[in-house]
Amino acid sequence: MPFINTKYSGNITPEQEIDIKTALGEAASIIGKSENWLMVGFEPNCPLYFKGEKSDKIAFVEVSIYGSSSRSAYEKFTAAVCKILENTLGVPSDSVYVKYSPTENWGWNGGNF
């Protein structure tokens, strides 16, 4: 049950959203999850500053995950996220932050897992 939310400093077209969503769905297996339970959100045109400067190409990606994964899997997933954003939006890897929030408490459909 991951939720992956991307804050991005520029515009994201509907086609780019689909491309990113699809690529994240494929990459979710790296952290032991599947696209069947994946939720993806986008916050385009988000004012973001890095190293004291506003950037046209910067992203902050939050990965909320039910349970957890290994440090190695997180490393590989971060690399995949950076590659996806660079290929789709032109964001350089050194302008992408990825934050992981594993949790044992996750609700859905009126109950909790």
N, C-alpha and C positions, 0 to 999 in steps of 0.2 A: 504494500500500500504506500508507495511513495507519492508525495506531492512535490513537484518540481516547479518552482516559481522563478521566473527570470525578470529582473529589473534591467532595463536597457535604456541607454541615453538617447537612442535614436528611434526612428519609426520602424515598425515591423509590419510587413505586408501580410495579408491573409495567406498567401502562398508560402512565405517564409515561416509563418506559424506552423503550417502543416508540415513543412520540411523538418523543422526543429522537433515538433511533437513526434513525428515518425522516427527520427534518428534517436531521440531520447528513449522511445519505446524499445528500440532494438538494443540500445546500450544498457537498459535497466537490468538485463541478465547479468551484467558485470557485478552488480551489488546483490544478486540473488533474487531479483524481483522480475515481474513480467508486465507487459503492457496491459494485460487484462485488468489490473488494478491501479494503473498509473493515472494520475491526474496532473495536468500541466496548466500553468497559468502564465500570463505575460503582462508585464507593466511597461509598455513602450513609452518613449519620450519622458523618461524619468530623469530629473536633474541629478546627476551623479558627479562627484568630485573625487579625484584620486591624485595624491601627492600635491594637494592644494590647488589643483586646476580642474576646471570643468572640461570634460572630454566628449567628443562626438561619438567615440567608439569605446564604450566601457559597459561592463555588465556585472551584476551581482546575482548569483544563482543560489537559491535556498533549496536544499534537498531535505525534506522531512520524510523520515522512513520509519515504518513500523518494525520494531526489532532493531537489529543492527547488522553490520557487515564487518569485514576485516579491514585493517588499515591498508593492506595491499589492494583490496577491491576498491576502496575509496580513492586511492592514488590513481588506479586505472580509470575509474569513472570520471575523476577530475580531468584527466587527459582527454577522455572522450568528449566531455562537455566543452572543453576549450576548442577542440578540433571542430565540433559541430557549429559553435558560434563563429569561429573564424571562417569556416567554409560557407556558412549561410549569411552572416551579417558583416563579415570582414573585421570582427573584433580580434585584435591580437591577444594571444594567450596571456601576456603579461598585463592585460587590462581586464582580466576576468577573475573575480573572487568566487569561490564555491564554499558554501557553509553547509555542514551536515548536522541534522538534528534527529538522532535516533530516539524513539520513544517506545515504551511498553503499553502506553495508553492510547488507543485509537478507536474512535467510534464510527459506526456506519449503520445505516438502516435501522435506527432506533435502538441500537445496542452497542456494545463494545466487544472487541476481539479479546 
